[in-house]
Structure formats: structure tokens, C-alpha cells
């Protein structure tokens, strides 16, 4: 009976160790999930404000050009054409570079978070 007691005690301690280790792993996953969610929400807010700023700036520019050329349709068409050309340039020349830059930054951030 004396021999079974240390084995049972070891088994109980090992079970407690596994339970504690599992809880720590769950909490680490939860912590990373919360951090990534907070980062994602912040990014959405920042991009939303940037989009709103860009939209309002483009509308202001369109109204200004409309007054300069005395035709609202031409002012808005000019701004829309400029946005279209800029979008095309970004798609053709900068999209690959920007994607690689974003991927590198994301991977670097994920690596730093895992340390």
C-alpha cells in the first residue's frame, strides 16, 4: 500500500500539471485573439476615417472644380476620372509592391506577437 501512494500522488500531480498547462494555453490563445481583434477593429476605424476624409475631400474638390468650370457635371466627372486614373495606376504598378509590403508587416507583427 505504501508503493501505490507515491504513484497515485504522482498521477494526481501530473493530471493537475496537464490541466494547468491546458488552461495556460487556452488563456494565451484568448489573449492573442483579443489582441488581434482589437488591432483589427482599430484598423477598420482608421480606414473608415481615411475613407470618409477622402470622400469628403473629393466632393469638396469636385464642387470647387464645378465652380471653376461653371458646370457641376464636368467638375464631378473630372474628379471621377482622376480617381479612376489613380486607381488604375495603383492596380497596374503598385498593387504587387503594396501587397508584399502589407504581407511582410503582418508576418512581422504576428512573429513579434508570438514571442
C-alpha positions in Angstrom: 0.0 0.0 0.0 2.9 2.3 0.6 4.1 1.8 -3.0 0.7 2.8 -4.6 0.5 6.1 -2.7 3.5 7.8 -4.4 2.3 6.6 -7.8 -1.2 7.9 -7.2 0.3 11.2 -5.9 2.4 11.5 -9.0 -0.6 10.7 -11.2 -2.6 13.4 -9.4 0.1 15.9 -9.8 0.6 15.1 -13.4 -3.1 15.5 -14.1 -3.0 18.9 -12.3 0.0 19.8 -14.4 -1.8 18.9 -17.6 -4.9 20.8 -16.5 -2.9 23.9 -15.6 -0.9 23.7 -18.9 -4.1 23.4 -20.9 -5.6 26.4 -19.1 -2.5 28.5 -19.7 -2.6 27.6 -23.4 -6.3 28.5 -23.6 -5.6 31.8 -22.0 -2.7 32.5 -24.4 -4.9 31.8 -27.4 -7.6 34.0 -25.9 -5.1 36.8 -25.3 -3.8 36.6 -28.9 -7.4 36.5 -30.2 -8.3 39.6 -28.2 -5.1 41.4 -29.3 -5.7 40.6 -33.0 -9.4 41.6 -32.7 -8.5 44.9 -31.1 -5.9 45.6 -33.8 -8.5 44.7 -36.5 -11.1 46.9 -35.0 -8.6 49.8 -34.8 -7.6 49.3 -38.4 -11.2 49.3 -39.5 -11.8 52.6 -37.7 -8.7 54.2 -39.1 -9.5 53.0 -42.6 -13.1 54.2 -42.1 -11.9 57.7 -41.1 -9.5 57.8 -44.0 -12.2 56.7 -46.4 -14.5 59.4 -45.0 -11.8 62.0 -45.3 -11.0 61.0 -48.9 -14.7 61.0 -49.9 -15.3 64.5 -48.4 -12.1 65.9 -49.8 -13.0 64.6 -53.3 -16.5 66.0 -53.0 -15.0 69.4 -52.0 -12.6 69.3 -54.9 -15.4 68.3 -57.3 -17.5 71.3 -56.1 -14.5 73.6 -56.4 -13.8 72.4 -60.0 -17.5 72.7 -60.7 -17.5 76.4 -59.8 -14.3 77.0 -61.8 -15.7 75.5 -65.0 -19.3 76.6 -64.3 -20.7 73.1 -64.7 -21.3 70.6 -61.9 -21.3 67.6 -64.1 -17.9 68.4 -65.6 -16.4 69.1 -62.2 -17.6 65.8 -60.8 -16.6 64.0 -64.0 -13.1 65.4 -63.8 -12.7 64.3 -60.2 -14.1 60.8 -61.0 -11.8 60.5 -64.0 -8.8 61.5 -61.8 -9.8 58.9 -59.2 -10.2 56.3 -61.9 -6.7 57.0 -63.4 -5.1 56.9 -59.9 -6.9 53.6 -59.2 -5.7 52.1 -62.5 -2.1 53.2 -61.8 -2.2 51.7 -58.3 -3.7 48.4 -59.7 -1.2 48.2 -62.5 2.1 49.3 -60.9 1.8 49.4 -57.1 -0.6 46.5 -56.2 2.1 43.8 -56.0 4.5 46.0 -54.1 1.8 47.2 -51.6 0.6 43.6 -51.1 4.1 42.4 -50.4 4.7 45.3 -48.0 1.4 44.5 -46.1 2.2 40.8 -46.0 5.7 41.5 -44.7 4.4 43.8 -42.0 1.6 41.4 -41.0 4.0 38.5 -40.8 6.5 40.6 -38.8 3.7 41.6 -36.4 2.5 38.0 -36.0 6.1 36.9 -35.3 6.6 39.6 -32.7 3.3 38.7 -31.0 4.3 35.1 -30.8 7.5 35.9 -28.9 
